[in-house]
Amino acid sequence: MFKATAARTAEEILRECQRRGLVIKLDTVVKTPPGGRHWHLGFQGLPGVLEVADTGSEVSLKVATNRDGGWALALARTLAQGGVEKSESSRGH
């Protein structure tokens, strides 16, 4: 299993995943911590799941060993290293 803390917000990560063609397959509010969120993302019709969790204080990325699908681990590593393109508005332009 791969798990890492991301240097970006959940919103930035979700936006980048959408830009890459991923869809949200699961969106839940978690009990602990209150208001925390958890998403499962993937490509429509393809195996593999990238999990994103936002506790309010940190955003983590996770890929279970049996859920890589040939793409999720590489993407999680890229996102964990800050591989998210910021929009013009978030660059302060």
N, C-alpha and C positions, 0 to 999 in steps of 0.2 A: 504494500500500500504506500502511496505517496501522499504526504500532507505537508503543506507549507502555509506560512502567513504571507498574505499579499501586501504589497506596498501601496496599493490603490484602494479606492472605495469600491464597495459592491456595485454601486451604480456604474462606475467606469468599467468594471470588469464585465458586467452584464451587457453594457453598450458595445464593448469590444467583441464579445461573443456573438452578439446579434449581427454585427458588421461582418463577422466571419461565416455567418450562415447558420449558427446554432439556434435552437429553439428551447424555450423553457418547458421542460416536461413535468416539473413538479415545483410548486411554490408554496411553502408552508411557513407559518409563524410558529416558532418554538417557544416552549414554556420557560426554559431557562437558557439564557437570561430573559427576563420579560422584554418582549418586543423584538427579540432576535428573529432572524429570517434564515431560511435554508432553501436552496434551489438545486434542482438537478437539470443539467443542460446537456443537449446532444444534438446530433444531426438527424433530421427526420428520416426514418426508415433505415438507419444504420446503427450497428451496435456501438456501445460506449457511453459512459456517463461521466461528466465533470460535475462535482459537487462544489457549491459555493455556500459558505456560511458567514453570516454577519452577526456578530454578538453585540454590536454597538461600539465596542472598543477595539475590535480587530476583525479582519476579514480573512478567512482561511479557504484554501483550495484543497480538495481531496479527490483522489482517484483510487478506487479499490482495485486490487490486483486483477480480479476477474471482470473488470468493467472498462478496460482501456480501449478496446475496439480498434486499436491501431492508430489512434490519434489523441486520446484524452491526456495521457501522460505527458506527451510532448507539449501540448497546449498549456497544461497546468504549469509546467516548468517555465514556459515562456511568460505566462501571466505573472507567476510568482516573482520573476526577475524584473518585472516592470514593463513587460512587452505589451503595453496598452497605448494605443494612439489617442492622445488627448484631443478633444475638439477645440476649435478655434476659441470658443467662449471660455473654456477652462484654462486656456493659455494666457488669458488676460488681454486679448485683442478686442 
